[in-house]
Amino acid sequence: AIMFLPAEAIFAEINAYHSDLVEYAYKKRVWLTSPTTMISTLTMIMMVIASLFKKNSALGAFGGLVSAAIGFIVGAYIPLGQFSNTAQSIMGLVPGSQIAVLYRDVMMSGSIEHVASMLGNNSVEFIENIRKVFSLSLNMFNFETTQLFSYIYAISSMFIAFGVNVLIYKRTSKMI
């Protein structure tokens, strides 16, 4: 099993000062991961799984299943507002969920404004409920995200991913 610790500080604290907890997790076959180590852990698992497939078509089918699972995690199929605040907080860390929120907000804003104008002053509570049900913002760690936050989070995640890819490319191109 994989236990995701949502902050690097918690992960560092456990590894530095709670070796008994680390040993216990190891004995129970639980991998402790932080946001940084989670990516490498999942990459390693995917590499092991990919090596099990003999044909590209089998790997492609598995990739389709993984893509569907990711669609659920980012809220592409079911709005994240349908989940608990804890689940929203965890799934909100995935940049794709921020993009799904932005997409849904852009696509629905005209309709919501139209309904609000038709209902007049009585629409405030109704519109807030619609925004929550359709996840036009996320509740991340008891903080309701704004459209600006989602844009900044998604764009900064893309720049970080691009930077990591450039570094990996530079490192691997020197080895060749």
C-alpha positions in Angstrom: 0.0 0.0 0.0 1.0 3.6 -0.5 0.4 6.2 2.2 0.4 9.7 0.8 1.6 12.4 3.3 0.3 15.7 1.8 3.3 17.9 3.0 7.0 17.5 2.6 7.5 18.8 6.1 5.4 15.9 7.6 7.3 13.4 5.5 10.7 14.9 6.6 9.6 14.9 10.2 8.6 11.3 10.2 11.8 10.1 8.4 14.0 12.2 10.6 12.5 11.7 14.1 10.1 8.8 14.0 12.2 5.8 12.7 9.9 3.5 14.6 7.0 4.6 12.5 9.0 4.2 9.3 10.0 0.6 10.4 6.5 -0.2 11.3 5.2 0.9 7.8 8.0 -1.1 6.2 7.0 -4.2 8.1 3.4 -3.7 7.1 4.5 -3.2 3.4 3.3 0.4 3.4 5.3 3.0 1.3 5.3 6.4 2.9 5.3 9.1 0.1 5.3 12.8 0.0 4.2 15.0 -3.0 7.7 14.7 -4.4 8.3 11.0 -3.8 4.7 10.1 -4.9 5.5 10.9 -8.5 8.7 8.7 -8.5 6.9 5.9 -6.7 4.0 5.9 -9.2 6.5 6.1 -12.1 8.4 3.1 -10.7 5.1 1.1 -10.4 4.1 2.0 -13.9 7.5 0.9 -15.3 7.1 -2.5 -13.5 3.5 -2.8 -14.9 4.6 -1.8 -18.4 7.4 -4.5 -18.3 4.7 -7.1 -17.7 3.0 -6.5 -21.0 4.3 -8.4 -24.0 2.5 -6.4 -26.7 1.9 -2.7 -27.3 -1.8 -3.3 -27.7 -2.1 -4.8 -24.2 -0.1 -1.8 -22.8 -2.4 0.5 -24.7 -5.5 -1.1 -23.2 -4.0 -0.7 -19.7 -3.2 2.9 -20.6 -6.9 3.5 -21.4 -7.9 2.1 -18.0 -5.4 4.4 -16.3 -6.6 7.4 -18.2 -10.2 6.6 -17.1 -9.1 6.5 -13.5 -7.2 9.8 -13.9 -10.4 11.3 -15.4 -12.2 10.4 -12.2 -9.4 11.7 -10.0 -9.4 15.2 -11.7 -13.1 15.5 -11.7 -13.6 15.2 -15.4 -16.5 12.7 -15.0 -17.9 13.5 -11.6 -17.5 17.0 -10.2 -15.2 17.0 -7.2 -17.9 18.9 -5.3 -19.7 15.6 -4.9 -16.8 14.3 -2.7 -15.9 15.1 0.9 -13.7 18.1 1.8 -10.8 15.7 2.4 -11.1 14.0 -0.9 -11.4 17.4 -2.6 -8.3 18.6 -0.9 -6.3 15.6 -2.0 -7.6 15.5 -5.6 -7.3 19.3 -5.9 -3.5 18.9 -5.7 -3.6 17.3 -9.1 -3.2 20.1 -11.7 -5.8 18.4 -14.0 -8.5 19.0 -11.4 -7.8 22.7 -11.4 -8.0 22.7 -15.2 -11.3 20.8 -15.0 -12.7 23.4 -12.6 -11.6 26.2 -14.9 -13.1 24.5 -17.9 -16.4 23.9 -16.2 -16.5 27.5 -14.8 -15.9 29.0 -18.3 -18.4 26.8 -20.0 -21.2 27.4 -17.4 -20.6 31.0 -16.4 -23.0 32.4 -19.1 -25.8 30.1 -18.1 -25.3 30.8 -14.4 -25.4 34.6 -15.1 -28.5 34.1 -17.1 -30.2 32.2 -14.3 -29.1 34.8 -11.7 -30.6 37.6 -13.8 -33.9 35.8 -14.1 -34.1 35.0 -10.3 -33.0 38.5 -9.2 -32.1 39.0 -5.5 -33.3 35.5 -4.6 -30.5 33.9 -6.6 -27.5 34.3 -4.3 -27.9 31.1 -2.3 -29.1 29.1 -5.3 -26.1 30.2 -7.4 -23.7 29.3 -4.5 -25.2 25.8 -4.4 -24.9 25.4 -8.1 -21.3 26.4 -8.0 -20.6 23.9 -5.2 -22.5 21.0 -6.9 -20.8 21.5 -10.2 -17.4 22.2 -8.7 -16.9 25.6 -10.2 -14.4 26.1 -7.3 -12.7 23.5 -5.0 -12.5 23.3 -1.3 -8.8 22.7 -0.7 -7.8 22.3 3.0 -10.8 24.5 4.1 -10.0 27.2 1.6 -12.4 27.8 -1.3 -10.3 28.3 -4.4 -10.9 31.2 -6.8 -10.6 31.2 -10.6 -7.3 33.1 -10.2 -5.9 30.5 -7.9 -6.8 27.7 -10.3 -5.1 29.6 -13.2 -2.0 30.2 -11.2 -1.9 26.7 -9.9 -2.4 25.1 -13.3 0.1 27.4 -15.1 2.8 27.1 -12.4 2.4 23.3 -12.5 2.9 23.3 -16.3 6.1 25.4 -15.9 7.4 23.1 -13.2 6.7 20.0 -15.3 8.4 21.7 -18.3 11.4 22.6 -16.2 11.7 19.0 -14.8 11.5 17.6 -18.3 14.2 20.0 -19.5 16.5 18.9 -16.6 15.8 15.3 -17.3 16.5 15.8 -21.0 19.8 17.6 -20.3 20.9 14.9 -17.9 20.0 12.0 -20.2 21.4 13.7 -23.3 24.8 14.0 -21.5 24.8 10.2 -20.8 24.4 9.3 -24.5 
